[in-house]
Amino acid sequence: MFISRAHLRGTAVAATMAAALLGLGAGASDAAGWPPLQPGAHLYSGSGGTGTVTAVDLGDFGTCHTLSMPARSVQVVSGSASVVLYPGAGCTGGYAWATGSLAQSNLPWAAQSYRVVPA
């Protein structure tokens, strides 16, 4: 049976992503006490994935969301979307911090608002 190159490439990409997710989840989780990786995006009021959790709708591209409680850490597992975080309400503050589509990080400052963008 013949297997196309596109199919092999897709399988290789899927295997690489799975290995990356396992490595990121295991390393960061053991070191900092992060919650297990899960699909989607989550903002946490504390560092290291602690505190109150805000689930991000990754399908809501471009809309600015002001948080009721500032976020201090973020976790994103998506193949198509990333989150841009802002220090001010209404996606203001003079600068922004973007996550990428696979991220688990403490933020450099407390984020007051965010916007979902294509990865």
Residue pairs with C-beta under 8 A, 6 or more apart in sequence:
17 79
17 102
20 102
21 37
21 77
21 102
24 37
24 102
24 104
25 34
25 36
25 37
25 104
28 34
28 104
29 35
29 36
29 37
32 48
32 49
33 48
33 49
33 50
34 48
34 49
34 75
34 104
35 42
35 49
35 75
37 75
37 77
37 104
38 75
38 77
39 77
39 78
40 55
40 56
40 58
40 76
40 77
40 78
41 55
41 56
41 58
41 74
41 75
41 76
41 77
41 78
41 81
41 83
41 99
41 116
42 49
42 53
42 54
42 55
42 56
42 74
42 75
42 76
43 53
43 54
43 56
43 67
43 71
43 73
43 74
43 83
43 85
43 111
43 114
44 50
44 51
44 52
44 53
44 54
44 71
44 72
44 73
44 74
44 75
45 51
45 52
45 53
45 54
45 69
45 70
45 71
45 72
46 52
46 72
46 73
47 72
47 73
47 106
48 73
48 106
49 73
49 75
49 104
50 73
51 72
52 69
54 67
54 69
54 71
56 65
56 76
56 83
56 114
56 116
57 116
58 78
58 80
58 81
58 116
59 81
59 116
60 116
61 81
61 116
61 117
61 118
62 115
62 116
62 117
63 115
63 116
64 90
64 91
64 113
64 114
64 115
65 113
65 114
65 115
66 89
66 90
66 112
66 113
67 111
67 112
67 113
67 114
70 110
70 111
70 112
71 85
71 107
71 110
71 111
71 114
72 106
72 107
72 110
72 111
73 105
73 106
73 107
74 83
74 85
74 99
74 103
74 104
74 105
74 107
74 111
75 103
75 104
76 82
76 83
76 99
76 100
76 101
76 102
76 103
76 104
77 101
77 102
78 101
78 102
78 119
79 101
79 119
80 101
80 118
80 119
81 101
81 116
81 117
81 118
81 119
82 98
82 99
82 100
82 101
82 103
82 116
82 117
82 118
82 119
83 98
83 99
83 114
83 115
83 116
83 117
84 91
84 96
84 97
84 98
84 99
84 114
84 115
84 116
84 117
85 96
85 97
85 98
85 99
85 107
85 111
85 113
85 114
86 92
86 93
86 95
86 96
86 97
86 111
86 112
86 113
86 114
86 115
87 93
87 94
87 95
87 109
87 110
87 111
87 112
88 94
88 112
88 113
89 112
89 113
90 113
91 113
91 114
91 115
92 113
93 112
97 107
97 108
97 109
97 111
98 117
99 105
100 119
101 119
